[in-house]
Amino acid sequence: MKSQNLFKTILAYSLIGALVYAVILFGTYFLGFNPLGRQYSPLQALFVPFVVGGSIAHFHYTTLGKRKILEMGVFGLGIAIMGPLLYLMIFSLFLKAFPGTVDSYLLEAMEFLESNKEVYIRFSGEEEFALARQNLEKTGLGVIIMDDLIKKVLIGFPFTILFMLLFFALPNYFRKKNSHGVK
């Protein structure tokens, strides 16, 4: 497969992945929940493996498994990087359009930190608690955006490798079991 065609394919699948993330983001917000909150932010991270795995599976089966492992690896890693980068643009626009989301998230995080102060101090000490509180007060829009990007990329890499190996190992496994003596 030519590298130009592979890049176009990565871009198309990444755009679909970014749109899936955007639907989750806006859906969470319009249902009345803070998408940055502790309960809902992990939902977006959980969809990273589904987007990457679904893209690799669709690409693998539409090309009838004729791709080499290196092409599949480049494809999967390309989606693991490009999808979150495209989503980053949507996420940035969302946070600028709805600035109250960041403020309520920071307020919620500060309340959580304060309500667990005794536990935090017991395990980490007074100095670490003070540092955590100080860092939370300095947290801004850029930090939240970069944190989201890094989480999605770091989750995407191992799942890309896992799915890539599954799609190359499983068909051979089933073919050997069900070959009925035919080579």
Secondary structure, DSSP 8 states (H G I E B T S, - for coil): --HHHHHHHHHHHHHHHHHHHHHHHHHHHHTT--TTSTTTHHHHHHHHHHHHHHHHHHHHHHTTT-S-HHHHHHHHHHHHHHHHHHHHHHHHHHHHH-THHHHHHHHHHHHHHHHTHHHHHHHH-HHHHHHHHHHHHH--HHHHHHHHHHHHHHHHHHHHHHHHHHHHHHHHHHHHHT-TT--
